[in-house]
Amino acid sequence: MRPTIAPFPVARSRRLRRTAEIRALVRENVLSTDDLIWPIFIRDGENLREPVASMPGVERLSVDNAVQAAEEAANLGIPVMALFPYTDDAQKTTACAEAWNPDNLVNRATRAIKAAVPEVLVMLDVALDPYNADGHDGIVRDGVILNDETLVALERQALEHANAGADILGPSDMMDGRIGYIRQALEQNDFPDTLIMAYSAKYASAFYGPFRDAVGASGALKGDKKTYQMDSGNSDEALREVARDIAEGADMVMVKPGMPYLDVCQRVAAEFGVPTFAYQVSGEYAMICAAGQNGWLDQDRAMLESLLAFKRAGCQGVLSYFAPEVARLLALD
């Protein structure tokens, strides 16, 4: 039942907005560093920082510099880093075997980060696209992305990530049944405490372009991903996907992209009451940066406002490339 609102002038809404102290006192949602997951890109080599042209301020880091980034995260109070590999074309095959190589880029980076900064949680993606000569999240045969054959590959990948020390696995492939497959494998191989944050509602979106540049997948992709990623017109379907992932053993769920799908974030959080996250994807990041660099908006204010929107929609946290900038700004408050 909606509460009765007293008429003006008995009720004056502006009384609660009069000063910064009053506004802070009654604020419904607050953004903190505890809400941040910082995605970074890893590449081979030593002492390398390679700018990503379509993502201002974002770099591909060699493993040694990824460790430095983790130390920065710890100092800033950022609790989680998500690692994504820039895989050399020579290591991409149709079988995707590099995905479960114990010494692939993200596994090496995970071991190095956990050795140097164990308090920072590491999240690793579970999907085949960085290692696939066809650029898809699953194994491709005769132009068809194969669901069940891909599950076997994802299981192998997930186990190697867990063995490398990943705290959180993020299956982002959108194959049917993959959460159950991965959870069962983790239980059977003595990784009962490894968390799964399922990319449960991942849409076939135009906002992923800069990310694909960052991981070197743009040129490899043949066709599109619409047979396994969700149609942007659907939200009831998202609830079905989330329900299945929870039933199969996901500890947390994610909506991706973020801001274009705030309605989905709100529905998921309200319907299931499970830890719900959003991914503020590369295209969202690039748009805010571009507008800020052109003087069309205040980048810092837009950045903070965009992240607070996820909290207002019911999310526990957000993956954002803005994470270190946000943490530094919050520390000034």
RODO-2510 file (C-alpha; in nm, 4 decimals, decimal comma):
residues 333
     n   res          X          Y          Z
     1     m     0,0000     0,0000     0,0000
     2     r     0,1362     0,3401    -0,0970
     3     p     0,1810     0,5756     0,2037
     4     t    -0,0356     0,8858     0,2287
     5     i     0,1593     1,2016     0,1491
     6     a     0,0680     1,5140     0,3425
     7     p    -0,0246     1,8167     0,1294
     8     f     0,1952     2,1229     0,0813
     9     p     0,2962     2,3144     0,2893
    10     v     0,2736     2,0560     0,5708
    11     a     0,5028     1,8384     0,3576
    12     r     0,7988     2,0109     0,1977
    13     s     1,0235     1,7603     0,0186
    14     r     1,3003     2,0177    -0,0079
    15     r     1,3552     2,0075     0,3691
    16     l     1,5322     1,6729     0,3150
    17     r     1,7529     1,8211     0,0404
    18     r     1,8536     2,1452     0,2122
    19     t     2,2163     2,0605     0,3019
    20     a     2,4776     1,8029     0,2039
    21     e     2,4613     1,6569     0,5545
    22     i     2,0830     1,6087     0,5410
    23     r     2,1011     1,4589     0,1911
    24     a     2,3633     1,2106     0,3113
    25     l     2,1552     1,1239     0,6170
    26     v     1,8510     1,0170     0,4136
    27     r     2,0264     0,8769     0,1061
    28     e     1,8756     0,5411     0,0078
    29     n     2,1740     0,3977    -0,1820
    30     v     2,5459     0,4534    -0,1386
    31     l     2,8376     0,3535    -0,3612
    32     s     3,1520     0,2219    -0,1924
    33     t     3,4730     0,0509    -0,2961
    34     d     3,3236    -0,2747    -0,1638
    35     d     3,0892    -0,2648    -0,4648
    36     l     3,3677    -0,2670    -0,7253
    37     i     3,5120    -0,5406    -0,9440
    38     w     3,7973    -0,4183    -1,1641
    39     p     3,8340    -0,5923    -1,5037
    40     i     4,1841    -0,5842    -1,6527
    41     f     4,3409    -0,7260    -1,9690
    42     i     4,6498    -0,9500    -1,9633
    43     r     4,8974    -0,9983    -2,2459
    44     d     5,2223    -1,1903    -2,2880
    45     g     5,5609    -1,0301    -2,2298
    46     e     5,7394    -0,8443    -1,9521
    47     n     5,6983    -0,4891    -1,8241
    48     l     5,4395    -0,4117    -2,0915
    49     r     5,1579    -0,1595    -2,0806
    50     e     4,9776    -0,1482    -2,4123
    51     p     4,6976     0,1103    -2,4495
    52     v     4,3607    -0,0062    -2,5822
    53     a     4,2724     0,2616    -2,8379
    54     s     3,8952     0,2287    -2,8026
    55     m     3,9062     0,2376    -2,4204
    56     p     4,0862     0,5543    -2,3027
    57     g     4,2951     0,4919    -1,9932
    58     v     4,2746     0,1111    -2,0217
    59     e     4,5870    -0,0921    -2,0978
    60     r     4,6790    -0,4519    -2,1673
    61     l     4,9214    -0,5514    -1,8933
    62     s     5,1944    -0,8113    -1,8792
    63     v     5,1731    -1,0420    -1,5785
    64     d     5,4282    -0,8447    -1,3749
    65     n     5,2287    -0,5261    -1,4251
    66     a     4,9058    -0,7103    -1,3473
    67     v     5,0577    -0,7890    -1,0066
    68     q     5,1283    -0,4176    -0,9618
    69     a     4,7660    -0,3461    -1,0538
    70     a     4,6540    -0,5946    -0,7877
    71     e     4,8696    -0,4175    -0,5315
    72     e     4,7035    -0,0913    -0,6368
    73     a     4,3625    -0,2562    -0,5973
    74     a     4,4513    -0,3665    -0,2446
    75     n     4,5675    -0,0168    -0,1528
    76     l     4,2477     0,1350    -0,2936
    77     g     4,0233    -0,1182    -0,1185
    78     i     3,8969    -0,2808    -0,4395
    79     p     3,8114    -0,6382    -0,3365
    80     v     3,8012    -0,8209    -0,6734
    81     m     3,9865    -0,8153    -1,0044
    82     a     3,8559    -0,9888    -1,3169
    83     l     4,1254    -1,0989    -1,5610
    84     f     4,0794    -1,1285    -1,9384
    85     p     4,3488    -1,2530    -2,1798
    86     y     4,4750    -1,1018    -2,5021
    87     t     4,5638    -1,4299    -2,6730
    88     d     4,8108    -1,4468    -2,9586
    89     d     4,6507    -1,5579    -3,2856
    90     a     4,8952    -1,8477    -3,3069
    91     q     4,7403    -1,9944    -2,9888
    92     k     4,3831    -1,9794    -3,1189
    93     t     4,2444    -2,3008    -3,2636
    94     t     3,9054    -2,4491    -3,3419
    95     a     3,9594    -2,6964    -3,0551
    96     c     4,0282    -2,4071    -2,8089
    97     a     4,2821    -2,6133    -2,6109
    98     e     4,4621    -2,3016    -2,4820
    99     a     4,1554    -2,2404    -2,2647
   100     w     4,2558    -2,5247    -2,0317
   101     n     4,6330    -2,4858    -2,0589
   102     p     4,7523    -2,4700    -1,6948
   103     d     5,0080    -2,2073    -1,7986
   104     n     4,7896    -1,9842    -2,0127
   105     l     4,7986    -1,6106    -1,9499
   106     v     4,5208    -1,5770    -1,6957
   107     n     4,6277    -1,8849    -1,4997
   108     r     4,9835    -1,7534    -1,4733
   109     a     4,8557    -1,4091    -1,3765
   110     t     4,6237    -1,5589    -1,1141
   111     r     4,9039    -1,7525    -0,9475
   112     a     5,1276    -1,4444    -0,9473
   113     i     4,8569    -1,2185    -0,8023
   114     k     4,7508    -1,4658    -0,5332
   115     a     5,1148    -1,5132    -0,4314
   116     a     5,1794    -1,1397    -0,4027
   117     v     4,8421    -1,0018    -0,2901
   118     p     4,6371    -1,2934    -0,1546
   119     e     4,3666    -1,0692    -0,0091
   120     v     4,2579    -0,9534    -0,3560
   121     l     4,0016    -1,1930    -0,5008
   122     v     4,0582    -1,3067    -0,8587
   123     m     3,7697    -1,3722    -1,0949
   124     l     3,8246    -1,5592    -1,4219
   125     d     3,5921    -1,5848    -1,7192
   126     v     3,4858    -1,9302    -1,8350
   127     a     3,4266    -1,9132    -2,2108
   128     l     3,6157    -2,0159    -2,5202
   129     d     3,6107    -1,6968    -2,7294
   130     p     3,9617    -1,5703    -2,6368
   131     y     4,1054    -1,9038    -2,7528
   132     n     3,8759    -1,9837    -3,0448
   133     a     3,9896    -1,9359    -3,4037
   134     d     3,6227    -1,8766    -3,4848
   135     g     3,5831    -1,6098    -3,2158
   136     h     3,2828    -1,7781    -3,0543
   137     d     3,2201    -1,8694    -2,6901
   138     g     3,1612    -2,2314    -2,7882
   139     i     3,3051    -2,4930    -3,0199
   140     v     3,1947    -2,4438    -3,3803
   141     r     3,1313    -2,7117    -3,6405
   142     d     2,9906    -2,6377    -3,9860
   143     g     2,8880    -2,2929    -3,8689
   144     v     2,6920    -2,4240    -3,5687
   145     i     2,7931    -2,3495    -3,2067
   146     l     2,7793    -2,6868    -3,0326
   147     n     2,6265    -2,6746    -2,6860
   148     d     2,7030    -3,0125    -2,5294
   149     e     3,0531    -3,0508    -2,6740
   150     t     3,1319    -2,7038    -2,5409
   151     l     3,0279    -2,8071    -2,1881
   152     v     3,3110    -3,0614    -2,1772
   153     a     3,5619    -2,7913    -2,2772
   154     l     3,4226    -2,5442    -2,0237
   155     e     3,4535    -2,8021    -1,7472
   156     r     3,8228    -2,8487    -1,8272
   157     q     3,8773    -2,4733    -1,8399
   158     a     3,6975    -2,4142    -1,5107
   159     l     3,9021    -2,6787    -1,3298
   160     e     4,2320    -2,5316    -1,4484
   161     h     4,1202    -2,1855    -1,3373
   162     a     4,0232    -2,3204    -0,9954
   163     n     4,3533    -2,5056    -0,9713
   164     a     4,5404    -2,1821    -1,0502
   165     g     4,3746    -2,0217    -0,7480
   166     a     4,0783    -1,8320    -0,8942
   167     d     3,8350    -1,7354    -0,6190
   168     i     3,5411    -1,6715    -0,8524
   169     l     3,4545    -1,8305    -1,1860
   170     g     3,2418    -1,6311    -1,4282
   171     p     3,0862    -1,8562    -1,6924
   172     s     3,0017    -1,6084    -1,9693
   173     d     2,9439    -1,8497    -2,2578
   174     m     2,5618    -1,8750    -2,2322
   175     m     2,5562    -2,2456    -2,3184
   176     d     2,2618    -2,4355    -2,1727
   177     g     2,3501    -2,6368    -1,8608
   178     r     2,7008    -2,5017    -1,8089
   179     i     2,6551    -2,3943    -1,4451
   180     g     2,5494    -2,7433    -1,3409
   181     y     2,8359    -2,8995    -1,5353
   182     i     3,0933    -2,6686    -1,3765
   183     r     2,9528    -2,6937    -1,0231
   184     q     2,9535    -3,0724    -1,0363
   185     a     3,3119    -3,0753    -1,1622
   186     l     3,4235    -2,8388    -0,8847
   187     e     3,2597    -3,0566    -0,6194
   188     q     3,4085    -3,3769    -0,7577
   189     n     3,7599    -3,2294    -0,7781
   190     d     3,7841    -3,0829    -0,4269
   191     f     3,6991    -2,7203    -0,5085
   192     p     3,3797    -2,6874    -0,3020
   193     d     3,4532    -2,3283    -0,1981
   194     t     3,5098    -2,1869    -0,5476
   195     l     3,2405    -1,9292    -0,6171
   196     i     3,0435    -1,9086    -0,9408
   197     m     2,9149    -1,5728    -1,0638
   198     a     2,7041    -1,6735    -1,3611
   199     y     2,6641    -1,4407    -1,6555
   200     s     2,2986    -1,5398    -1,6428
   201     a     2,1421    -1,2630    -1,8509
   202     k     2,4031    -1,1833    -2,1142
   203     y     2,2581    -1,0075    -2,4140
   204     a     2,3723    -1,0059    -2,7777
   205     s     2,4722    -0,6415    -2,7564
   206     a     2,6339    -0,3722    -2,9677
   207     f     2,8103    -0,2444    -2,6552
   208     y     3,0855    -0,5111    -2,6534
   209     g     3,2924    -0,3731    -2,9427
   210     p     3,5832    -0,2157    -2,7497
   211     f     3,6179    -0,5281    -2,5327
   212     r     3,6605    -0,7449    -2,8408
   213     d     3,9345    -0,5079    -2,9539
   214     a     4,0979    -0,5350    -2,6118
   215     v     4,1125    -0,9163    -2,6200
   216     g     4,1877    -0,9383    -2,9922
   217     a     3,8641    -1,1183    -3,0798
   218     s     3,7123    -0,8710    -3,3253
   219     g     3,8821    -1,0052    -3,6357
   220     a     3,8315    -1,3709    -3,5428
   221     l     3,4545    -1,3640    -3,4934
   222     k     3,2639    -1,5321    -3,7738
   223     g     2,8975    -1,4330    -3,7796
   224     d     2,7301    -1,3197    -3,4579
   225     k     2,6407    -1,4626    -3,1172
   226     k     2,2631    -1,4383    -3,1374
   227     t     2,2020    -1,8143    -3,1175
   228     y     2,3296    -1,8253    -2,7586
   229     q     2,3338    -1,4713    -2,6175
   230     m     1,9950    -1,3208    -2,5318
   231     d     1,7707    -1,1090    -2,7523
   232     s     1,7659    -0,7481    -2,6318
   233     g     1,3858    -0,7372    -2,6450
   234     n     1,3421    -0,9989    -2,3717
   235     s     1,3307    -0,9662    -1,9933
   236     d     1,1034    -1,2549    -1,8863
   237     e     1,3587    -1,4840    -2,0500
   238     a     1,6270    -1,3350    -1,8260
   239     l     1,4340    -1,4470    -1,5196
   240     r     1,4165    -1,8007    -1,6543
   241     e     1,7917    -1,8027    -1,7199
   242     v     1,8672    -1,6729    -1,3712
   243     a     1,6355    -1,9281    -1,2092
   244     r     1,8064    -2,2136    -1,3892
   245     d     2,1576    -2,0933    -1,3033
   246     i     2,0675    -2,0633    -0,9341
   247     a     1,9159    -2,4116    -0,9397
   248     e     2,2344    -2,5478    -1,0991
   249     g     2,4631    -2,4013    -0,8318
   250     a     2,5452    -2,0376    -0,9098
   251     d     2,6305    -1,8356    -0,5984
   252     m     2,5852    -1,4985    -0,7706
   253     v     2,4305    -1,3834    -1,0966
   254     m     2,5121    -1,1083    -1,3434
   255     v     2,3339    -0,8954    -1,6000
   256     k     2,5418    -0,7822    -1,8988
   257     p     2,5504    -0,5099    -2,0328
   258     g     2,4585    -0,2854    -1,7446
   259     m     2,2930     0,0512    -1,8026
   260     p     2,0846    -0,0505    -2,1092
   261     y     1,9422    -0,3333    -1,8940
   262     l     1,8799    -0,1683    -1,5570
   263     d     1,5205    -0,2903    -1,5726
   264     v     1,6511    -0,6475    -1,5891
   265     c     1,8862    -0,5836    -1,2955
   266     q     1,5915    -0,4564    -1,0913
   267     r     1,3672    -0,7515    -1,1828
   268     v     1,6348    -1,0097    -1,1051
   269     a     1,7282    -0,8559    -0,7704
   270     a     1,3654    -0,8228    -0,6630
   271     e     1,2546    -1,1665    -0,7840
   272     f     1,5355    -1,3844    -0,6495
   273     g     1,7036    -1,1998    -0,3628
   274     v     2,0429    -1,3444    -0,4567
   275     p     2,3654    -1,1432    -0,4955
   276     t     2,3123    -0,9659    -0,8272
   277     f     2,5839    -0,7892    -1,0249
   278     a     2,5998    -0,5869    -1,3441
   279     y     2,8821    -0,5463    -1,5933
   280     q     2,9307    -0,1880    -1,7063
   281     v     3,0753    -0,3019    -2,0362
   282     s     3,3398    -0,1540    -2,2604
   283     g     3,0974     0,0376    -2,4800
   284     e     2,9383     0,2062    -2,1793
   285     y     3,2835     0,2972    -2,0492
   286     a     3,4007     0,4286    -2,3870
   287     m     3,0928     0,6499    -2,4322
   288     i     3,1357     0,8208    -2,0960
   289     c     3,5085     0,8692    -2,1575
   290     a     3,4539     1,0100    -2,5072
   291     a     3,1877     1,2540    -2,3897
   292     g     3,4079     1,3585    -2,0989
   293     q     3,7142     1,4113    -2,3170
   294     n     3,5081     1,6273    -2,5526
   295     g     3,3801     1,8400    -2,2687
   296     w     3,0206     1,7308    -2,3272
   297     l     2,9749     1,6170    -1,9675
   298     d     3,1594     1,6041    -1,6366
   299     q     3,3243     1,2615    -1,6605
   300     d     3,3761     1,2105    -1,2876
   301     r     3,0160     1,2976    -1,2013
   302     a     2,8768     1,0875    -1,4871
   303     m     3,0966     0,7942    -1,3858
   304     l     2,9792     0,8004    -1,0235
   305     e     2,6149     0,8563    -1,1201
   306     s     2,6222     0,5657    -1,3642
   307     l     2,7553     0,3281    -1,0982
   308     l     2,5106     0,4455    -0,8336
   309     a     2,2313     0,3559    -1,0784
   310     f     2,3264    -0,0112    -1,0427
   311     k     2,2976     0,0086    -0,6644
   312     r     1,9593     0,1780    -0,6967
   313     a     1,8455    -0,1052    -0,9249
   314     g     1,9309    -0,3577    -0,6535
   315     c     2,2791    -0,4741    -0,7523
   316     q     2,5313    -0,5707    -0,4844
   317     g     2,8162    -0,4611    -0,7084
   318     v     2,9386    -0,3839    -1,0571
   319     l     3,2253    -0,4758    -1,2857
   320     s     3,3634    -0,1476    -1,4175
   321     y     3,6808    -0,0290    -1,5870
   322     f     3,6315     0,2898    -1,3857
   323     a     3,6989     0,1012    -1,0609
   324     p     4,0380     0,2537    -0,9687
   325     e     3,9244     0,6081    -1,0584
   326     v     3,6069     0,5625    -0,8561
   327     a     3,7993     0,4262    -0,5581
   328     r     4,0332     0,7258    -0,5616
   329     l     3,7387     0,9690    -0,5768
   330     l     3,5540     0,7917    -0,2945
   331     a     3,8660     0,8106    -0,0798
   332     l     3,8485     1,1917    -0,1046
   333     d     3,4993     1,2071     0,0479
***
